[in-house]
Amino acid sequence: MAHAQTLVWNLSDAPYDIGYNPSVAMSGLTAVEVHNGQAGFGPMWYHVGAYNGDTGALTWGPPYNYDNGYNPSVATSGSIVVEVHNGQAGYGPMWYHVGYVVPLQPNIIWGPAFSYDNGYNPSIGMVGSTVVEVHNGQAGYGPMWYHVGQVNGFTINWGHSIPYDSGWNPSVALTSCSTASNPNCLLAVEVHNYEQTPGAALLYHVGQVSGSTINLGGASTYDVGWNPKVAIVSSCGEGSTILEVHNGSGAPGEMWSQVGFWSSGSTIEWETAYGYASGWNPSIAAAGTSAIVEVHNQDSTFGPMWSLTTFFPCFQ
């Protein structure tokens, strides 16, 4: 099996907004992005974008304020959008919104915010009506926890919070891995920093969702860096293609993208990491092979945010 080794990005020539901590999700040809409107706690904003599969261009709609908070993360499936965030600049209550995209506006009809746990650095993944959320259980390195939930209208029925490892800055993605023998298979991939030190080891977990729990394999190292984020290509034949982006150090500079392949078990076969742009705090999303979007800050504080697009030729 010959593997493609890297993503070839369409480098944008202009920022799409001013903000901090951007997070992006994709479903079909629709992108949803959320971010802080300042370098700390305060107003959070979202964009809905339309991806052109012929040209690879992404056209963002206007920004809309939807709540106050910090560290927002977003996932989407069909027209459903789920967002999680901290309710303050540090450890404490975490909140979620469920919304529904109105693509012709383009905007989102949001439900109210609900508190679901205490923690820090929440990240959300989604497929169908199933969501998986991961977070730090404290304001620094230490136990990380996950929830599995089911969207019901504008609310989520959450399972218990379950500890799964110790680390920092977790990110999660979710996709269907259904087969004839396992039609309800849902694959979860999580990445995190080993410790709260820029440039330290990056680790991943692979697991399958089972009810309100995840059968997670052990943690494995795949690179070194900072601020890892993960996405999964949802239509690459047998197995799943994993996409990951991260900073190479604890300061703005070269960002790296990495491609991996999962076929079974708890191991991902990773390709070599490649530097693709300069910036800070990248986030990545994928919808099939026709739409892959990355967003990031130009600097380590409030300021210009940029989006990049590409498509991915599946492993051959």
C-alpha positions in Angstrom: 0.0 0.0 0.0 1.5 3.3 -1.1 0.7 6.3 1.1 0.4 10.0 0.2 2.7 11.8 2.5 1.5 15.4 3.0 -1.2 17.9 2.4 -0.7 20.6 -0.3 -2.4 23.7 1.0 -3.9 26.5 -0.9 -2.2 29.4 0.9 -4.6 32.3 1.4 -3.5 35.9 0.8 -5.7 37.6 3.3 -7.0 37.0 6.8 -10.7 36.3 7.3 -11.2 38.1 10.6 -9.5 39.4 13.8 -9.7 37.3 16.9 -8.1 34.5 19.0 -8.3 30.7 19.6 -10.1 29.8 16.3 -11.7 26.3 16.0 -13.2 24.9 12.7 -15.5 22.1 11.8 -16.8 20.8 8.4 -19.9 19.0 7.2 -20.4 18.5 3.5 -19.3 21.8 1.9 -20.2 23.9 4.9 -17.6 25.2 7.4 -18.3 26.5 10.9 -15.7 28.5 12.8 -15.7 29.9 16.3 -13.2 32.1 18.1 -12.7 34.6 20.9 -13.0 38.2 20.1 -10.1 39.1 22.3 -7.1 37.6 23.9 -9.0 36.5 27.1 -12.5 35.8 28.4 -15.2 37.8 26.7 -17.4 37.8 23.5 -17.1 34.7 21.3 -18.0 34.8 17.6 -18.8 32.4 14.8 -18.7 32.3 11.0 -20.4 30.0 8.5 -18.4 29.4 5.3 -19.2 27.8 2.0 -16.5 25.6 0.3 -16.4 25.5 -3.5 -15.4 22.0 -4.5 -14.4 23.1 -8.0 -12.1 26.0 -7.1 -11.1 25.0 -3.5 -12.1 28.5 -2.4 -13.8 29.1 1.0 -16.1 32.0 1.3 -16.9 33.1 4.9 -20.1 34.7 5.9 -20.1 37.6 8.4 -19.2 37.2 12.1 -21.9 36.9 14.7 -21.6 37.1 18.4 -23.2 34.1 20.2 -22.0 34.1 23.8 -19.2 35.1 26.2 -16.5 32.6 27.3 -13.1 31.3 26.5 -11.4 28.5 24.6 -14.3 27.6 22.2 -14.3 24.3 20.2 -16.8 23.3 17.6 -18.1 20.2 15.8 -20.8 19.7 13.1 -22.7 16.9 11.5 -25.3 17.7 8.8 -27.0 20.8 10.0 -26.3 20.2 13.7 -23.5 22.3 15.4 -22.2 21.6 18.9 -19.9 24.1 20.6 -18.1 23.8 24.0 -16.2 26.5 25.9 -14.9 27.6 29.3 -17.1 30.0 31.2 -14.1 31.9 32.5 -10.4 32.3 31.6 -9.3 29.4 33.8 -10.5 26.2 35.3 -14.1 26.1 36.2 -17.6 25.5 34.6 -17.7 24.4 31.0 -20.7 25.1 28.8 -22.2 23.9 25.6 -24.5 25.1 22.9 -26.4 23.1 20.3 -27.3 25.0 17.1 -28.6 24.4 13.6 -27.1 25.9 10.4 -29.2 28.0 8.2 -27.0 27.8 5.1 -28.7 30.4 2.9 -28.4 33.2 5.5 -25.6 32.0 6.4 -26.0 31.8 10.2 -26.8 29.4 13.0 -29.8 29.2 15.2 -28.3 28.5 18.7 -30.0 27.0 21.7 -29.2 28.3 25.2 -25.9 27.6 26.9 -25.9 24.7 29.4 -23.2 23.9 32.0 -22.1 20.3 31.8 -18.9 19.9 33.9 -15.9 21.6 35.5 -12.6 21.6 33.7 -10.4 23.4 31.2 -9.4 23.2 27.4 -12.6 21.4 26.2 -12.6 19.9 22.7 -15.6 18.3 20.8 -16.0 15.8 18.1 -19.2 14.6 16.4 -20.8 12.2 14.0 -24.6 11.9 13.5 -26.1 12.8 16.9 -23.2 11.4 18.9 -20.7 13.7 20.5 -17.4 13.0 22.3 -15.9 15.8 24.5 -12.4 15.8 26.1 -10.9 18.2 28.6 -8.3 18.8 31.2 -9.6 18.3 34.8 -7.5 21.2 36.1 -5.8 24.4 34.9 -2.5 22.6 34.2 -1.0 19.2 33.3 -2.8 16.3 34.9 -5.8 14.0 34.5 -7.8 14.3 31.3 -11.5 13.3 31.1 -14.0 12.5 28.4 -17.8 12.5 28.0 -20.0 10.8 25.4 -23.3 12.4 24.7 -26.3 12.3 22.4 -27.8 15.4 20.9 -31.6 15.8 21.5 -32.9 19.1 20.1 -31.0 21.9 21.7 -29.7 19.8 24.6 -27.2 16.9 25.0 -27.8 13.8 27.1 -24.3 13.4 28.6 -22.8 10.2 30.0 -20.6 10.3 33.1 -17.2 12.1 33.0 -14.5 9.4 32.7 -10.7 9.9 33.2 -8.6 8.3 30.5 -5.0 9.7 30.8 -2.8 12.5 32.1 -1.6 15.2 29.8 -2.4 18.7 28.5 -4.4 20.4 25.7 -6.4 17.4 24.3 -8.2 17.4 21.0 -10.7 14.8 19.7 -12.3 13.8 16.4 -15.0 11.3 15.6 -16.1 9.4 12.5 -18.1 6.3 11.5 -16.0 3.1 11.0 -19.0 0.9 10.2 -18.5 -2.4 8.4 -20.9 -5.3 7.6 -19.8 -7.0 10.8 -19.8 -3.9 12.9 -22.5 -1.5 11.5 -22.5 0.8 14.6 -18.7 1.4 14.8 -17.7 4.9 15.8 -14.0 5.7 15.8 -12.6 8.3 18.2 -9.0 9.7 17.8 -7.6 11.9 20.6 -4.2 13.8 20.6 -2.6 15.8 23.4 0.7 17.1 24.8 2.5 14.7 27.2 3.2 17.6 29.5 2.7 21.3 29.8 6.0 22.1 28.1 6.1 23.4 24.5 8.1 21.1 22.2 7.4 18.0 24.4 6.1 14.7 23.1 2.7 14.5 21.3 0.6 11.4 22.0 -2.5 9.9 20.6 -5.2 7.4 21.6 -7.6 5.4 19.3 -10.8 4.0 20.6 -14.3 2.9 19.6 -17.4 4.4 21.2 -19.6 1.9 23.1 -22.7 3.4 24.6 -21.5 6.2 27.0 -17.9 4.9 27.1 -15.0 4.6 24.7 -12.8 1.5 24.5 -9.6 3.4 24.3 -6.2 1.9 23.5 -3.0 3.0 25.3 -1.2 6.3 24.5 1.4 6.3 21.8 3.9 9.0 20.8 3.8 10.3 17.2 5.8 13.6 17.2 6.9 16.5 19.3 5.4 20.0 19.3 2.6 22.1 20.9 -1.1 22.8 20.4 -2.1 19.6 18.5 -5.5 19.4 16.8 -6.9 16.4 14.9 -9.5 15.6 12.2 -10.6 12.5 10.4 -11.3 12.1 6.6 -14.7 10.5 6.5 -14.7 8.8 3.0 -11.4 7.1 2.2 -12.6 3.5 1.6 -11.5 0.9 4.1 -9.9 2.3 7.2 -9.8 6.0 8.1 -7.3 8.8 7.3 -6.2 10.9 10.2 -5.1 14.6 9.8 -3.2 16.4 12.5 -1.8 19.9 12.8 0.4 21.5 15.5 2.9 24.2 16.4 6.5 23.2 16.3 7.3 25.1 19.5 5.8 27.3 22.2 5.9 30.5 20.1 4.4 31.6 16.7 6.3 30.1 13.8 6.3 27.1 11.6 3.2 24.9 11.9 3.3 21.2 10.9 0.7 18.9 9.3 0.8 15.1 9.6 -1.2 12.4 7.9 -1.9 9.0 9.4 -3.8 5.8 8.5 -6.0 3.7 10.8 -7.3 0.3 9.8 -8.0 -1.5 13.0 -6.9 -1.8 16.7 -5.4 1.1 18.6 -2.5 2.1 16.3 -2.2 4.8 13.6 0.5 4.6 10.9 1.8 8.1 10.7 3.6 9.7 7.8 6.4 12.3 8.2 5.3 15.7 9.4 5.7 18.6 7.1 5.9 22.4 7.8 3.1 24.1 5.9 2.8 27.7 7.2 3.8 30.1 9.9 1.3 30.9 12.7 -0.1 29.9 16.0 -2.9 27.7 17.5 -4.0 25.8 14.3 -7.2 23.9 14.0 -8.2 21.5 11.2 -11.5 20.0 9.9 -12.3 17.6 7.1 -15.5 16.6 5.3 -14.8 13.6 3.0 -11.9 14.2 0.6 -13.3 17.2 -1.1 -13.0 19.8 1.7 -10.3 20.2 4.3 -9.9 23.5 6.1 -7.4 24.8 8.6 -7.6 28.0 10.6 -5.0 29.7 12.8 -3.8 32.9 14.4 -1.0 34.8 12.9 0.5 35.6 16.3 0.2 34.3 19.9 -2.4 36.9 20.9 -5.5 38.6 19.5 -5.0 39.6 15.9 -5.5 38.4 12.3 -6.8 34.8 11.7 -6.2 33.0 8.5 -7.9 30.0 6.8 -6.2 27.5 4.4 -7.9 24.9 2.3 -6.9 21.7 0.5 -8.3 18.3 -0.6 -6.8 15.0 0.2 -6.2 12.1 -2.2 -7.0 9.0 -0.1 -4.3 6.5 0.6 -3.7 4.3 -2.4 
